[in-house]
Amino acid sequence: MIAFKIVRKIGRMLRGGAGRKEIFLGALCGVLIGFNPVAGLTLALMILITLLLNANIGFTLLGILLGKVLALLLSVVSFHTGYFLIHKIGLEGLFTKLVNAPVTALMDLDVYAMIGGLPYAILIGIAFGRFMSATVTRIREQMLKAGEHEKVGKAVGNKVSRVLMWLVFGKQKLSTADVLAKESPLLRKSGFILVGSVVVIGLVLQFFLLDLALKKGLQAAISARTGAEVNIGTANLSLATGALEIGDLQVTDPDKLTHNLVQLDALAADISVGDLLRKTYTIDLLKGGSLQRDVPRETPGKLLIKEAEPEEEVAEAADEAAGKSLDDYFTQAKKLKKYGSRAYDYLQQRKDNGEAVAKGEKPKAVKKTAVADAKRIGYLKAAADLVSTRPAWLIRKVEIDDVRLDGDFPAQSLEVEEISSHPELSGEPTRFIMTPVDGTDPTAKLVLRFDDPAAPHEIETNLKSISIGDSIKTGDSLKIEDGKADISANGTFSVEALNIPFTIFVRDLKTDNEMLNALKQLEIGGSLGGTLLSPRVQVALSDNLKSALGDAAKAKAKEMAKGELNKALQSEEAEEAKAKAKDALKKLF
């Protein structure tokens, strides 16, 4: 049945009333639509133009299929061509203005494959349109000549032949000769009515499907950053008031797909609808409810974007009773190095951009960075950073009422200030402050000085009563059953150096070593130095450890002496002495 429909469709295209111009326009517009890498305003405009022009829909669909296949095959070429056109021939200023202007900002003119694929789409579309119009015309001419032949004319002119032709090819509105002589207009007769109807229907559907589109858009945007599946329960946006509400946000951990990196029950904010026309938004206050991390998922998430250079993971699991193996330490070191490398790259990029902004210059595009980004998210999605005077998105303040951390940590409240896509353009430092719900002293505080490239970033932590029994594995040499640690740190860091002094107070230690168990408290001072790519930890143990061990030895000796005394008092000689003393006291009184 499907094969029959395909044959009939081809027959209609060959015998139908579409002239050369209609075939050419349909094939050209189809290729242009198919080459479009992003579902945005440009695609919508191209579809409306196709409906306005007198383009044959059948050949348009054929062109879309060809264009989509070629767009995938030429994605790398389109990316490099787009990079060249935007950054290398003096057009970056023009594209920057278009990307930051209302309405044109929605056309995705910063997407490399969009700009780079346009020349190929036009050339291939013209060639394909000319080929299809010429081929169909030639076939029709041959059919017309064959029909003029006496025997062929008799064969196809009888009723049975006409019925079979109708079944296979459908009804022919115009004769083949009339179709060949036909001069088609450029615009469709009912084009404006058709376009207007489609726009109205699209707006109505957009109104009813706005929340679904918002939900899908947010999931895609967050996934592009994290590289893993993102789930959103509900998403609502009011175009009248700009009120945005998001419920049940779950971000899969790309390094552990069975858990959520972040899970948030609710978010609420007010967005300027006018800013959305610039594809930007500014939020004065973003409020959230309960936030959790490392929460098990009901079903494992999917890894959507792979790392450009994946690192080998150690598959073997060490026996907990045996403690950590050498492989465990190497694996942990690799993870820390990966996180440090990511932080270094981000801070270095922000510093370079901040220095350029301070000089009144536009940060220069780096081909290596663009290629790495394209490999990570796909060559059809990679876009140029053409933000000029203000961030693409800016959140002035974030308030999360209930942040639940691992272990026995009390509930925390999180406050974030001046977080944005381009923090060097906001003019204010970015602050993260986490405070216990029932306390005033911050558990953690981070100040990122993107507003001043010369100023170091600041970090402060005050972690209380951290359980170290389960987190430290020392093997058979020493078994730590329980213990608490208080960690405080206050320092600065930058791309060039780390300078973070810290103090660790260990107390209530329970091990299989009696001397260590006698330690009431151990104070460990030190500092984190070096760089993000090569951090160095310096610990000053000698004086504190000597003092703590001395106190522990005295306490242990006192305990042992007391034990020996109790043993002596419980001996037979002691009992006899106690009886004599008792009789003597009775006689005395």
C-alpha positions in Angstrom: 0.0 0.0 0.0 2.8 2.4 0.9 4.6 1.5 -2.4 1.4 2.2 -4.3 1.1 5.6 -2.7 4.7 6.5 -3.5 4.2 5.5 -7.1 1.0 7.5 -7.4 2.7 10.5 -5.8 5.6 10.4 -8.3 3.0 10.0 -11.1 1.1 13.1 -9.9 4.4 15.0 -9.8 5.2 14.0 -13.4 1.7 14.4 -14.9 0.4 17.1 -12.5 -0.1 20.8 -13.1 3.2 22.1 -11.5 5.1 24.1 -14.0 8.9 24.6 -14.2 8.8 27.6 -11.9 6.8 25.8 -9.3 9.1 22.8 -9.4 12.2 25.0 -9.2 10.9 27.1 -6.3 9.7 24.0 -4.4 13.0 22.2 -4.7 15.0 25.3 -3.8 12.9 26.2 -0.7 12.9 22.6 0.4 16.7 22.4 0.4 17.0 25.8 2.3 14.6 24.5 4.9 16.4 21.2 5.2 19.8 22.8 5.6 18.5 24.9 8.6 20.2 23.4 11.7 18.1 25.1 14.4 14.3 25.2 15.0 13.9 28.9 15.4 12.6 32.1 13.8 14.7 31.6 10.6 13.1 28.2 10.0 9.6 29.7 10.6 10.2 32.5 8.2 11.5 30.1 5.5 8.4 28.0 5.8 6.2 31.1 5.5 8.1 32.3 2.5 7.7 28.9 0.9 3.9 29.1 1.4 3.8 32.6 0.0 5.8 31.6 -3.1 4.2 29.5 -5.8 6.3 26.5 -4.8 5.1 22.9 -5.4 4.7 21.2 -2.0 5.7 17.8 -3.3 9.1 19.0 -4.6 9.5 21.0 -1.4 9.2 17.9 0.7 11.7 16.2 -1.6 14.1 19.1 -1.2 13.7 19.1 2.6 14.8 15.4 2.6 17.8 16.1 0.4 18.8 19.2 2.4 18.6 17.5 5.8 20.8 14.6 4.6 23.4 17.0 3.1 23.3 19.2 6.2 24.3 16.3 8.3 27.0 15.2 5.9 28.4 18.7 5.5 28.1 19.7 9.2 31.8 20.0 9.8 32.4 22.0 6.6 29.5 24.3 7.4 30.9 24.9 10.9 34.3 25.9 9.6 32.8 28.0 6.8 30.6 29.8 9.3 33.5 30.5 11.6 35.4 32.0 8.6 32.4 34.2 7.5 31.7 35.5 11.0 35.2 36.1 12.4 37.7 36.3 9.5 36.3 38.7 6.8 35.3 41.7 8.8 31.6 40.9 9.3 31.8 40.1 13.1 30.6 43.6 13.9 27.5 43.2 11.7 26.7 39.8 13.1 27.2 41.2 16.7 24.6 44.0 16.0 22.1 41.5 14.5 22.5 39.0 17.3 21.9 41.7 20.0 19.0 43.5 18.2 15.4 42.7 18.9 13.7 40.1 16.7 16.9 39.4 14.7 18.4 38.0 17.9 15.8 35.1 17.5 17.1 34.1 14.1 20.2 32.2 15.5 22.6 34.2 13.3 25.4 33.3 15.7 25.2 29.6 14.9 28.2 28.7 12.8 26.4 26.0 10.8 23.5 28.4 10.1 25.7 31.0 8.4 28.2 28.5 7.0 25.6 26.2 5.5 23.7 29.0 3.7 26.1 29.3 0.7 26.0 25.5 0.2 22.2 25.5 0.6 21.7 28.2 -2.0 24.0 26.5 -4.5 22.7 23.0 -4.0 19.1 24.3 -3.9 19.5 26.1 -7.3 21.2 23.1 -8.9 18.6 20.7 -7.5 15.7 22.9 -8.6 17.1 23.3 -12.1 17.8 19.6 -12.4 14.3 18.6 -11.2 12.5 21.1 -13.4 14.5 20.1 -16.4 14.1 16.4 -15.8 10.4 16.6 -15.2 9.9 18.8 -18.3 12.0 16.3 -20.4 9.9 13.4 -19.2 6.7 15.3 -20.0 7.9 16.1 -23.5 8.7 12.4 -24.1 5.2 11.5 -22.8 3.6 14.0 -25.1 5.6 12.7 -28.1 4.7 9.1 -27.2 1.0 10.1 -26.9 1.0 11.6 -30.4 2.1 8.2 -31.8 -0.9 6.5 -33.4 -0.6 3.1 -31.7 0.3 4.6 -28.3 -2.6 7.0 -28.6 -5.0 4.2 -29.2 -3.6 2.1 -26.4 -3.9 4.9 -23.8 -7.1 6.4 -25.2 -9.5 3.6 -24.4 -11.6 3.6 -21.2 -9.7 0.7 -19.5 -6.3 2.5 -20.0 -7.7 5.8 -18.7 -9.1 4.1 -15.5 -5.7 2.4 -14.9 -3.9 5.7 -15.4 -6.3 7.4 -12.9 -5.7 4.6 -10.4 -2.0 4.8 -10.7 -1.3 8.5 -11.3 -4.5 10.2 -10.2 -6.7 12.7 -12.0 -4.9 15.1 -14.4 -6.4 18.6 -14.2 -4.4 19.9 -17.2 -3.2 18.1 -20.3 0.5 17.5 -20.6 0.7 20.0 -23.4 -1.0 22.7 -21.4 1.3 22.1 -18.4 4.4 22.5 -20.7 3.1 25.8 -22.1 2.0 27.0 -18.7 3.5 30.3 -17.2 3.3 30.2 -13.4 3.2 33.4 -11.3 5.9 33.9 -8.7 3.5 34.2 -5.8 0.7 31.8 -4.9 -2.8 33.2 -5.5 -3.9 32.5 -2.0 -0.4 32.9 -0.6 -1.1 35.8 1.8 -4.3 34.2 3.1 -2.4 31.0 3.6 0.5 32.7 5.4 -1.9 34.7 7.6 -3.9 31.5 8.5 -0.7 29.7 9.4 0.6 32.6 11.5 -2.7 32.8 13.4 -2.8 29.0 13.9 0.8 29.1 15.0 0.2 31.8 17.5 -2.8 29.9 18.9 -0.8 26.7 19.2 2.1 28.7 20.7 -0.2 30.0 23.3 -1.5 26.6 24.3 1.9 24.8 23.8 4.0 27.6 25.3 4.6 25.7 28.6 5.6 22.6 26.7 8.0 24.5 24.4 9.4 26.3 27.5 9.9 22.9 29.2 11.7 21.4 26.2 13.8 24.6 25.7 15.0 24.6 29.4 15.8 20.9 29.3 17.8 21.4 26.1 19.7 24.4 27.4 20.7 22.8 30.7 21.6 19.5 29.0 23.9 21.4 26.7 25.8 22.7 29.7 25.9 19.5 31.8 26.0 16.9 29.0 23.4 14.7 30.7 19.6 14.2 30.8 17.5 16.9 32.4 13.9 16.4 33.6 11.4 19.1 34.4 8.0 18.2 35.9 6.2 21.4 35.1 7.1 24.8 33.5 4.7 27.7 33.3 5.3 31.2 31.8 2.8 34.0 31.7 3.3 36.3 28.7 1.1 38.9 30.4 3.0 39.2 33.7 6.3 37.4 32.8 5.9 35.1 35.8 8.0 31.9 35.4 7.4 28.8 37.5 9.4 25.6 37.3 8.6 22.4 39.3 10.6 19.2 40.0 13.9 20.0 38.3 16.2 17.0 38.1 19.7 17.3 36.6 21.5 14.0 36.0 25.0 13.7 37.2 27.1 13.0 34.0 29.7 11.1 36.1 27.1 9.0 37.9 24.0 8.5 35.8 22.1 6.7 38.6 22.0 10.0 40.7 20.9 13.6 40.2 23.6 16.2 40.4 21.0 18.7 41.5 17.3 18.2 42.4 15.0 21.2 43.0 11.4 21.0 43.9 10.3 24.5 42.8 11.6 27.7 41.2 9.8 31.0 40.7 10.9 34.3 38.9 9.7 37.3 37.0 11.0 37.7 33.4 10.8 40.7 31.1 8.9 39.6 28.0 10.6 42.4 26.1 14.0 41.0 26.8 13.0 37.7 25.3 12.8 39.4 21.9 16.5 40.0 22.3 17.0 36.4 23.3 18.2 37.7 26.7 16.6 38.0 30.1 17.2 39.6 33.5 15.7 38.2 36.7 15.8 40.4 39.8 14.9 37.6 42.2 14.8 33.8 41.6 13.3 31.9 44.6 13.5 28.2 45.1 12.3 25.6 47.6 14.1 22.4 48.6 17.4 21.7 46.8 19.2 18.3 47.1 22.3 16.9 45.5 23.5 13.3 44.8 19.9 12.0 45.0 19.3 8.5 43.5 17.1 8.6 40.4 14.1 6.4 39.8 15.7 5.4 36.5 19.2 6.0 35.3 19.7 9.2 33.2 21.2 9.4 29.8 24.6 10.8 28.8 23.8 13.2 26.0 27.1 14.8 25.4 30.4 13.0 25.7 33.7 14.6 26.7 36.0 15.5 23.9 38.8 13.5 25.5 37.2 10.8 27.7 39.4 9.6 30.5 39.7 6.0 31.5 37.9 5.1 34.6 39.1 2.4 37.0 36.5 -0.4 36.9 37.7 -2.5 39.8 36.1 -1.9 43.2 38.3 -2.2 46.2 37.2 -4.2 49.2 36.1 -1.8 51.9 37.8 -3.9 54.6 41.1 -3.6 52.8 40.8 0.2 52.6 41.8 2.2 49.5 44.1 0.7 47.0 46.7 2.6 44.9 44.3 2.6 42.0 41.7 4.3 44.2 44.0 7.1 45.0 45.0 7.5 41.3 41.3 7.6 40.3 40.6 10.2 42.9 43.6 12.2 41.7 42.3 12.0 38.1 38.9 13.3 39.2 40.4 16.2 41.1 42.7 17.1 38.2 39.7 17.0 35.8 37.7 19.4 38.1 40.7 21.6 38.5 41.3 21.8 34.8 37.6 22.7 34.2 37.8 25.5 36.8 41.1 26.7 35.4 39.7 26.9 31.8 36.6 28.8 33.0 38.5 31.2 35.2 41.1 31.8 32.5 38.4 32.5 29.9 36.6 34.9 32.2 39.8 36.7 33.1 40.8 37.2 29.4 37.3 38.5 28.7 37.4 40.8 31.7 40.7 42.2 30.6 39.4 42.8 27.1 36.3 44.5 28.5 38.4 46.7 30.8 40.3 47.9 27.7 37.1 48.5 25.8 37.8 45.6 23.4 35.7 42.7 22.3 37.1 39.3 23.4 38.6 37.6 20.4 37.2 34.2 19.2 39.6 31.3 19.6 39.3 28.6 16.9 40.5 25.9 19.2 37.8 26.7 21.8 35.1 26.9 19.1 36.1 23.5 17.7 36.2 21.9 21.2 32.7 23.3 21.9 31.5 21.9 18.6 32.8 18.5 19.3 31.1 18.6 22.7 27.6 19.7 21.7 27.6 19.0 17.9 28.8 20.9 14.9 25.2 21.9 14.0 24.6 23.6 17.4 27.9 25.4 18.1 27.5 29.2 18.2 29.7 32.2 18.3 29.9 34.3 21.5 28.7 37.7 20.1 27.3 39.2 23.3 28.4 42.9 23.3 27.3 45.1 26.1 25.2 43.0 28.5 25.0 39.3 29.5 22.7 37.0 27.6 21.1 36.2 30.9 21.5 37.8 34.3 20.0 36.8 37.7 20.5 39.5 40.3 19.6 37.4 43.3 18.9 33.7 44.0 17.3 32.5 47.2 17.0 28.8 48.0 15.3 28.2 51.3 16.2 24.5 52.0 19.5 23.0 50.8 20.1 19.5 52.0 23.7 18.3 52.0 25.2 14.9 52.6 25.7 13.3 56.0 24.6 15.0 59.2 24.8 18.6 57.9 21.9 20.8 59.1 19.6 22.3 56.5 21.2 25.3 54.7 19.9 28.4 52.9 21.6 29.5 49.7 21.9 33.0 48.5 23.5 33.9 45.2 24.1 37.4 43.8 25.0 38.5 40.3 25.2 35.2 38.4 25.2 35.6 34.6 26.3 34.2 31.3 29.0 36.9 31.0 29.9 38.0 34.5 32.6 40.4 33.3 29.8 42.6 31.8 27.6 42.9 34.9 30.0 45.1 36.8 29.5 43.4 40.1 31.2 40.4 41.9 29.4 37.1 41.9 28.7 35.8 45.5 27.6 32.4 46.8 26.7 32.3 50.5 25.4 29.2 52.3 24.2 29.6 55.8 22.6 27.1 58.3 18.8 27.7 58.5 19.1 28.2 62.3 22.5 30.0 62.2 24.1 33.3 61.2 27.7 32.3 60.4 28.1 31.1 56.8 29.0 27.5 56.2 30.6 28.5 52.9 31.1 31.8 51.1 32.6 32.3 47.6 33.2 35.7 46.0 34.2 35.6 42.3 35.8 38.9 41.3 35.0 38.8 37.6 34.3 42.5 37.8 38.0 43.2 38.4 40.5 41.0 36.5 43.3 42.0 38.9 41.5 41.1 42.1 41.8 37.5 43.5 38.7 35.5 44.2 37.8 34.8 47.8 36.7 31.6 49.6 35.6 30.9 53.2 34.3 27.7 54.7 33.2 26.7 58.2 32.2 23.1 58.3 31.1 21.7 61.7 30.9 18.1 63.0 31.9 16.3 59.8 31.7 12.5 60.4 35.1 10.9 59.4 34.3 7.3 60.2 32.9 6.4 56.8 34.9 8.8 54.7 38.4 7.8 55.6 39.7 4.3 54.8 43.2 3.6 56.1 43.4 -0.2 55.7 44.4 -2.8 58.3 47.1 -0.6 59.8 44.5 1.6 61.5 40.7 1.3 61.6 38.8 4.5 62.2 35.3 3.7 63.5 34.1 7.1 64.3 35.1 10.7 64.8 34.2 14.3 64.1 36.1 17.1 62.4 35.6 20.8 62.1 37.2 22.5 59.1 37.7 26.2 58.6 39.4 27.9 55.7 39.7 31.5 54.6 41.8 32.6 51.7 42.1 33.7 48.1 42.7 32.0 44.7 43.2 33.0 41.1 44.3 31.5 37.8 47.9 32.0 38.9 48.0 30.8 42.5 46.1 29.3 45.4 46.5 30.8 48.9 44.0 29.2 51.2 45.1 28.6 54.9 42.9 26.0 56.7 42.5 24.5 60.2 41.1 21.1 61.0 40.0 20.1 64.5 39.6 16.4 65.0 37.7 15.2 68.1 35.9 12.2 69.5 38.1 9.8 67.7 37.4 6.1 67.9 40.0 3.7 66.5 41.6 0.4 67.2 44.6 2.4 68.7 44.2 3.2 72.4 46.7 6.1 72.3 44.8 7.8 69.5 41.5 7.2 71.3 42.9 9.2 74.3 43.3 12.2 72.1 40.6 14.7 73.2 41.3 17.0 70.3 43.8 17.3 67.5 44.4 20.6 65.7 45.9 20.4 62.3 46.9 23.6 60.5 48.0 23.9 56.9 47.4 25.7 53.6 46.4 24.9 50.1 48.9 26.4 47.6 50.2 25.9 44.1 47.7 26.3 41.2 44.4 24.8 40.1 46.2 22.6 37.7 48.8 21.6 40.3 47.6 22.1 43.9 49.9 21.6 46.8 48.9 20.9 50.4 51.2 21.9 53.3 50.3 20.6 56.8 52.0 21.7 60.0 51.6 18.7 62.3 54.8 18.6 64.4 54.1 20.9 67.4 50.3 20.3 67.6 50.8 16.5 67.3 53.5 16.4 69.9 51.4 18.4 72.4 48.3 16.3 71.7 50.2 13.0 72.0 51.8 14.2 75.2 48.4 15.0 76.7 47.1 11.6 75.5 50.1 9.8 77.1 49.5 11.5 80.4 45.8 10.7 80.4 46.6 7.1 79.4 49.2 6.8 82.2 46.7 8.2 84.8 44.1 5.8 83.6 46.5 2.9 83.8 47.6 3.9 87.3 44.0 4.2 88.5 43.3 0.8 87.1 46.3 -0.8 89.0 45.1 0.9 92.2 41.6 -0.6 91.8 43.1 -4.0 91.2 45.1 -3.7 94.4 42.1 -2.6 96.4 40.1 -5.6 95.3 42.8 -8.2 96.4 42.5 -10.5 99.5 45.0 -8.5 101.5 43.0 -5.3 100.8 39.7 -7.0 101.9 41.3 -8.1 105.2 42.7 -4.6 105.8 39.3 -3.0 105.1 37.6 -5.4 107.6 40.1 -4.5 110.4 39.6 -0.8 109.7 35.9 -1.3 110.0 36.1 -3.1 113.4 38.4 -0.4 114.6 35.9 2.3 113.7 33.1 0.5 115.5 35.1 0.2 118.7 36.0 3.9 118.4 32.4 5.1 118.2 
